[in-house]
Amino acid sequence: MKLTVRTYYAVLALASLSDDPLVEDRWRRIEEIAKARGISESFLLQVFQDLKKSGLVHSKRGANGGYALSRSPESIDLAEIIEGVEGPILPSPSEERGGNGNRHPASWRGLDRIWEDIRSEVREVTRGHTLDVIAKRLNAEDSEMYYI
């Protein structure tokens, strides 16, 4: 499994949205998030399109529009974010080719079960990291930075 910069940007952007989730009608604009996190606006827009398709954010047009989380940060986990921007976590070779697992030799089935065990472990770990905790860690790291 390879996590790309797309996943990093998605996590950083969603953490920005989780800063004040209880504020009603708090919509964050791409420009605001990009500037705060040092991310390219055009690339961040692409990431948000993926996040919207996966149901993690809502968007609102207009002068007071932008993006907001679709659920509370406590109910969004890292596995959902990864799958929202990268696709399935650790797909097997047969899944990557669009197969149903029955199109390869029977000798591969044992390896498929091992692969599924590994995927389950990775998913369990990533599900244990929720957006609220990630955002708190990012904010704590930011406050510890020293500027000269």
Buried (B, 14 or more C-beta within 10 A) or exposed (E): EEEEEBBBBBBBBBBBBBBEBEEEEEBBBBEEBBEBBEBEEEEBEEBBEBBBEBEBBBBEEEEEEBBBBBBEBEEBBBBBBBBBBBEEBBEBEBBEEEEEEEEBEEEBEEEBEEBEEEBEEBBEEBEEBBBBBBBBEBEEEEEEEEEE
